[in-house]
Amino acid sequence: MDMLHIEKTYSSFDREEFLEYFNEKGRNLGNGKFAGKGWEVIVGDEFMRMVGAFPFKSLKLKILVEEGISEDFLEDLRKSFLRGGG
């Protein structure tokens, strides 16, 4: 099965939130790396990113996922880290 390499940047989330999420979904391989059936993720370190004049805490996820499960995997990730504001 073909694997997709995806890199996503998230802002305004704590790294710990992603570590907990992926720890519940798969095996913790240490150093921010997790794996499950058909996927692997590396949770990067937090860094500050400027959006205009505003600094935001950010981090990157490096995702390797089988093409056949990628839509469901990414949809679940999106829903789990969806936040609204106003």
BAMITOR-369902 format. One record per residue: residue in one letter; residue number from 0; x, y, z of N, C-alpha, C in turn. Coordinates in Angstrom, 2 decimals. Each point is the difference from the previous one (the first is absolute). Example, Ala and Ser with C-alpha at 12.3 -4.5 7.8 and 13.67 -1.06 7.14 Angstrom:
R   rest    nr       n.X       n.Y       n.Z      ca.X      ca.Y      ca.Z       c.X       c.Y       c.Z
R      A     0     13.19     -5.69      7.80     -0.89      1.19      0.00      0.90      1.20      0.00
R      S     1     -0.35      1.05     -0.72      0.82      1.19      0.06     -0.77      1.09      0.73
***
This chain:
R   rest    nr       n.X       n.Y       n.Z      ca.X      ca.Y      ca.Z       c.X       c.Y       c.Z
R      M     0      0.85     -1.18      0.00     -0.85      1.18      0.00      0.89      1.24      0.00
R      D     1     -0.40      1.02     -0.76      0.75      1.24     -0.08     -0.14      0.78      1.30
R      M     2      1.10      0.64      0.39      0.03      0.82      1.21      0.06      1.47     -0.38
R      L     3     -0.75      0.82      0.72      0.03      1.44     -0.19      0.85      0.63      1.09
R      H     4      0.83      0.96     -0.39      0.80      0.78      0.95     -0.66      1.37      0.11
R      I     5     -0.43      0.34      1.20     -0.73      1.24      0.22      0.65      0.74      1.16
R      E     6      0.18      1.29     -0.14      0.49      0.84      1.09     -1.05      1.06      0.27
R      K     7     -0.45      0.07      1.25     -1.03      0.96      0.40      0.55      0.87      1.13
R      T     8     -0.33      1.28     -0.02      0.38      0.92      1.06     -1.26      0.40      0.75
R      Y     9      0.03     -0.12      1.31     -1.11      0.39      0.86      0.46      1.13      0.90
R      S    10     -0.88      0.96      0.22      0.29      1.12      0.89     -0.98      0.02      1.15
R      S    11      0.44      0.54      1.12     -0.81      0.21      1.21     -0.40     -1.29      0.69
R      F    12      0.74     -1.07     -0.22     -0.20     -1.25      0.71      1.28     -0.33      0.76
R      D    13     -0.14     -0.65      1.14      1.16     -0.47      0.74      0.47     -1.32     -0.58
R      R    14      1.29     -0.20     -0.04      0.57     -1.26     -0.50     -0.58     -1.19      0.77
R      E    15     -0.21      0.20      1.28     -0.52     -1.07      0.86     -1.36     -0.52     -0.49
R      E    16     -0.82      0.88     -0.57     -1.30     -0.42     -0.53      0.17     -1.02     -1.13
R      F    17      0.96      0.21     -0.87      0.25     -0.93     -1.09      0.63     -1.29      0.51
R      L    18      0.88      0.11      0.99      0.62     -1.20      0.56     -1.07     -0.90      0.63
R      E    19     -0.94      0.60      0.72     -1.09     -0.77      0.61     -0.90     -0.62     -1.07
R      Y    20     -0.35      0.77     -1.02     -0.87     -0.48     -1.07      0.60     -1.22     -0.69
R      F    21      1.26      0.11     -0.44      0.61     -1.11     -0.73      0.35     -1.17      0.92
R      N    22      0.24      0.27      1.27      0.25     -1.08      0.95     -1.25     -0.87      0.15
R      E    23     -1.18      0.62     -0.08     -1.27     -0.75      0.07     -0.29     -0.75     -1.30
R      K    24      0.50      0.51     -1.13     -0.30     -0.58     -1.31      0.95     -1.14     -0.39
R      G    25      1.24      0.03      0.51      0.98     -0.99     -0.44      1.08     -0.24      1.04
R      R    26      1.12     -0.52     -0.47      1.14     -0.32      0.86      0.94      1.21      0.10
R      N    27      0.48      0.25      1.20      0.96      1.06      0.22      1.39     -0.59     -0.22
R      L    28      0.70      0.49     -1.02      1.34     -0.49     -0.32      1.09      0.86      0.62
R      G    29     -0.39      1.01      0.76      0.96      0.89      0.66      0.38      1.20     -0.85
R      N    30      0.44      1.04      0.66      0.45      1.24     -0.66     -1.05      0.60     -0.93
R      G    31     -1.27     -0.08      0.39     -1.07      0.61     -0.78     -0.42     -0.79     -1.22
R      K    32      0.44     -1.26     -0.11     -0.36     -0.83     -1.15     -1.03     -1.04      0.42
R      F    33     -1.04     -0.13     -0.83     -1.09     -0.93      0.28     -0.31     -0.79     -1.27
R      A    34     -0.54     -1.21      0.19     -0.35     -0.83     -1.15     -1.27     -0.78      0.30
R      G    35     -0.76     -0.23     -1.03     -1.20     -0.83      0.08     -0.12     -0.76     -1.30
R      K    36     -1.09     -0.70     -0.18     -0.19     -0.79     -1.21     -0.12      0.93     -1.21
R      G    37      1.03      0.01     -0.82      0.00      0.79     -1.23      0.46      1.43      0.14
R      W    38      0.52      0.39      1.17      0.44      1.39      0.16      1.15      0.14      0.99
R      E    39      0.77      1.05     -0.17      1.03      0.45      0.95     -0.06      1.52      0.05
R      V    40      0.25      0.54      1.19     -0.01      1.46      0.18      1.16      0.39      0.89
R      I    41      0.65      1.11     -0.36      1.00      0.62      0.87     -0.57      1.35      0.40
R      V    42     -0.13      0.21      1.31     -0.48      1.27      0.55      1.24      0.86      0.28
R      G    43      0.12      1.10     -0.72      1.16      0.87      0.14     -0.04      0.83      1.27
R      D    44      1.08      0.72      0.23      0.09      0.89      1.16     -0.77      1.29     -0.27
R      E    45     -0.43      0.64      1.06     -0.71      1.27     -0.12      0.98      1.10     -0.44
R      F    46     -0.52      0.94     -0.79      0.77      1.17     -0.41     -0.96      1.17     -0.13
R      M    47      0.53      1.21     -0.02     -0.83      1.19     -0.15     -0.04      0.39     -1.48
R      R    48     -1.22      0.28     -0.48     -0.20      0.40     -1.39     -0.76      1.31      0.01
R      M    49      0.47      0.94     -0.79     -0.66      1.30     -0.10     -1.05     -0.04     -1.11
R      V    50     -1.20      0.42      0.34     -1.06      0.19     -0.99     -0.33      1.48      0.07
R      G    51      0.51      0.73     -0.96     -0.07      1.46      0.07      0.85      0.45      1.18
R      A    52     -0.59      0.75      0.90      0.71      0.49      1.18     -0.21     -0.89      1.22
R      F    53     -0.69     -1.12     -0.17     -0.37     -0.83      1.13      0.81     -1.29      0.05
R      P    54      0.62     -0.29      1.15      0.72     -1.27      0.14     -0.95     -1.12      0.42
R      F    55      0.16     -1.16     -0.61     -0.79     -1.18      0.33      0.91     -1.17      0.28
R      K    56     -0.32     -0.72      1.08      0.70     -1.24      0.29     -0.41     -1.00     -1.08
R      S    57      0.96     -0.66     -0.63     -0.29     -0.91     -1.11      0.83     -1.26      0.12
R      L    58     -0.39     -1.02     -0.77      0.79     -1.22     -0.11     -0.34     -0.68     -1.31
R      K    59      0.90     -0.87     -0.45     -0.21     -0.72     -1.24     -0.20     -1.47      0.28
R      L    60     -0.88     -0.61     -0.79     -0.19     -1.44      0.00      0.53     -0.53     -1.32
R      K    61      0.82     -1.03      0.07      0.43     -0.71     -1.21     -0.75     -1.31      0.00
R      I    62     -0.81     -0.19     -1.03     -0.92     -1.12     -0.08      0.36     -0.88     -1.19
R      L    63      0.06     -1.29      0.25      0.15     -1.01     -1.04     -1.21     -0.91      0.14
R      V    64     -0.86     -0.04     -1.02     -1.26     -0.73      0.12     -0.31     -0.72     -1.31
R      E    65     -0.56     -1.20      0.12     -0.40     -0.74     -1.19     -1.10      0.77     -0.72
R      E    66      0.08      0.02     -1.30     -0.95      0.75     -0.81     -1.44     -0.44      0.27
R      G    67     -0.22     -1.27      0.21     -1.35     -0.52      0.20     -0.69      0.45      1.27
R      I    68      0.78      0.40      1.01     -0.60      0.46      1.26      0.23      1.48      0.25
R      S    69      0.66      0.67     -0.94      0.42      1.39      0.23     -1.18      0.94      0.24
R      E    70     -1.08     -0.13     -0.76     -1.14      0.92      0.18     -0.60     -0.14      1.38
R      D    71     -0.24     -1.22      0.46     -0.57     -0.21      1.33      0.96      0.45      1.09
R      F    72      1.28     -0.31     -0.17      1.02      0.39      0.98      0.05      1.51      0.16
R      L    73      0.06      0.72     -1.13      0.10      1.46      0.04     -1.30      0.65      0.47
R      E    74     -1.14     -0.58     -0.35     -1.29      0.54      0.46     -0.11     -0.12      1.52
R      D    75      0.39     -1.13      0.55     -0.03     -0.19      1.44      0.94      0.98      0.70
R      L    76      1.18      0.21     -0.58      0.95      0.96      0.56     -0.58      1.41     -0.04
R      R    77     -0.58      0.39     -1.13     -0.62      1.33     -0.12     -1.09      0.21      1.04
R      K    78     -0.88     -0.97      0.13     -1.11      0.12      0.95      0.51      0.07      1.45
R      S    79      1.04     -0.72      0.29      0.52     -0.03      1.37      0.68      1.32      0.38
R      F    80      0.48      0.75     -0.99      0.70      1.24      0.29     -0.69      1.20     -0.64
R      L    81     -1.32     -0.09     -0.12     -0.81      1.09     -0.53     -0.40      0.91      1.16
R      R    82      0.31      1.26     -0.15     -0.39      0.98      1.02     -0.61      1.21     -0.68
R      G    83     -0.99      0.53      0.62     -0.62      1.22     -0.50      0.32      1.16      0.91
R      G    84     -0.16      1.16     -0.50      0.24      1.18      0.81     -0.98      1.08     -0.40
R      G    85      0.05      1.07      0.72     -0.93      1.07     -0.38      0.35      1.27      0.69
***
